[in-house]
């Protein structure tokens, strides 16, 4: 099978590592990829959000299956364009991808399917949004309605902070068109977890769960990021709890999507808050998380390629999906200045030393090659992952891997998994 994997982050590096070992793979192309993925397949100079270019390349190379990594091409209609060209694509249609592309769409679906979630309102103008915040008080959550690369959410602890977030998102357009409208919702309290499932129409098969560490600073302080690390599985949220959450949070949504004529096929990532009243939905994403994917996929024992091929065809076979019972952890090494303006150009070495630690794998994201040297070229640059029989041992191995890497401008949290 000739496969085109779309994306260039740590998530896609982990996906490429799984796909590359499939006995059903004839050729793997990665658009645009990163230097760490070059040993796994052929890098293609087409951007992940260039839907026309991706389809044209797939046609020219006789691609059998397109596997999207990030959300942007799905929201832009990559699956629809592939379908029109007669190419299989393992992701949801543009209409179904609105589950991630629009926070208010997700809320409408959750309400219709009677999925427990936070009370919410949508606003298209800052003045009534600010008036609503003053009426409701804080803490309160402000979300850019559209795609904001995982950063368009502010958990405001005061009314003044909420007002500033509304002005930042809607007036200053810090997240571009994603902030044309906002969703304001009650603040949920509890433990946050990420639940993942392969889905086809009304069927959902559990992948697993992870806990992401979103904030830049230790002790969950500072601004939100795309994710600074993850553990899998989360403590106290084992397979039984995960299956129960699928019944409450995912399967009713799938039935509602079918009822509306927009069936979902692909990966669902449900962000949940485990409250005193039970789990509540925070959001849906229509792809693997990052860095959750890295923590999950190093535990995958079975062949990922047939699963993606089946998803593209609207089929699922849970007998072919097997994960290790070991624990895993991922630690993101970001560039100094992230999530603001990251410092680029720093030389990176020692990845081979890190991967010499038992159970450790390093996935690249914001990297580039300059004069034969690996350098930082983004915000989140590396994800150091480790797997072991216990969470404590996995954590110890991961931080041994981090310590082996030499990179002057590196920034990472030291409390992932604590």
Secondary structure, 3 states (H helix, E strand, C coil): CEEEEEECCHHHHHHHHHHHCCCCCCEEEEEECCHHHCCCCEEECCCCCCHHHHHHHHHHCCCCEEEECCCHHHHCCHHHHHHHCCCEECCCCCCCCHHHHCHHHHHHHHHHCCCCECCEEEECCHHHHHHHHHHHCCCEEEEECCCCCCCCEEEECCHHHHHHHHHHHHHCCCCHHHHCCEEEEECCCCEEEEEEEEEECCEEEEEEEEEECCEEECCCEEEECCCCEEEECCCCCCHHHHHHHHHHHHHHHHHHHHHCCCCCEEEEEEEEEEECCEEEEEEEECCCCCCHHHHHHCCECCCHHHHHHHHHCCCCCHHHCCECCCEEEEEEEEECCCCCCCCCCCECECHHHHHCCCCEEEEECCEEEECCEEEECCCEEEEEEEEECCHHHHHHHHHHHHHHCECCCEECCCCCCC
